[in-house]
Amino acid sequence: MQSTTTAQQALKKFQENPRVKNVRLIVAADCCPACAAHEGTYDKDEAPLLPIEGCSHPKGCRCFYEPMLTIIFP
């Protein structure tokens, strides 16, 4: 499970990086319905905050962000 601070730091870095256009929210295969409803690609400034509000999985929210780059190589 990712701590709130770690997830917020990751999202902030993605938001500050001009090479990152969008952020994909990745969910666990056995995630709860609340997390499943948020799975997908978001504008980096509109990504939902982690942990997902209403997560009901016994292990807690295990979602994470994946950056989608506009430029892969310099």
NUFI-244183 format. One line per 5 residues: number of its first residue (from 1); for each residue x, y, z of C-alpha. Coordinates in steps of 0.02 Angstrom, whole numbers, plus 50000, padded with zeros to 5 digits. Example, Ala and Ser with C-alpha at 12.3 -4.5 7.8 and 13.67 -1.06 7.14 Angstrom:
# NUFI-244183
1> 50615,49775,50390 | 50684,49947,50357
This chain:
# NUFI-244183
1> 50000,50000,50000 | 50068,50170,49951 | 50066,50306,50082 | 49967,50465,50048 | 50126,50568,50056
6> 50216,50458,49928 | 50069,50463,49807 | 50049,50651,49826 | 50235,50678,49797 | 50230,50570,49640
11> 50081,50663,49570 | 50162,50831,49606 | 50320,50779,49513 | 50217,50722,49365 | 50120,50886,49365
16> 50282,50987,49366 | 50363,50885,49227 | 50328,50963,49055 | 50359,50794,48971 | 50209,50718,49063
21> 50046,50753,48973 | 49925,50636,49062 | 49923,50522,49212 | 49851,50347,49209 | 49775,50282,49371
26> 49819,50099,49388 | 49715,49988,49502 | 49746,49814,49572 | 49662,49665,49489 | 49561,49632,49647
31> 49523,49814,49688 | 49362,49874,49768 | 49220,49953,49666 | 49271,50131,49717 | 49446,50108,49647
36> 49383,50018,49492 | 49270,50166,49454 | 49422,50283,49450 | 49533,50177,49338 | 49585,50268,49181
41> 49682,50411,49105 | 49669,50590,49168 | 49742,50758,49126 | 49887,50772,49248 | 49802,50917,49338
46> 49636,50824,49356 | 49694,50655,49423 | 49600,50596,49577 | 49696,50603,49740 | 49758,50442,49819
51> 49704,50351,49920 | 49536,50343,49831 | 49398,50406,49944 | 49280,50264,49987 | 49406,50125,49956
56> 49341,49970,50045 | 49478,49842,50008 | 49541,49756,50167 | 49721,49801,50120 | 49675,49981,50083
61> 49698,50079,49923 | 49835,50006,49815 | 49811,50119,49664 | 49958,50211,49589 | 49995,50340,49456
66> 50083,50303,49292 | 50145,50451,49190 | 50106,50464,49005 | 50248,50556,48919 | 50239,50668,48768
71> 50425,50642,48730 | 50509,50479,48776 | 50686,50518,48718 | 50773,50688,48722
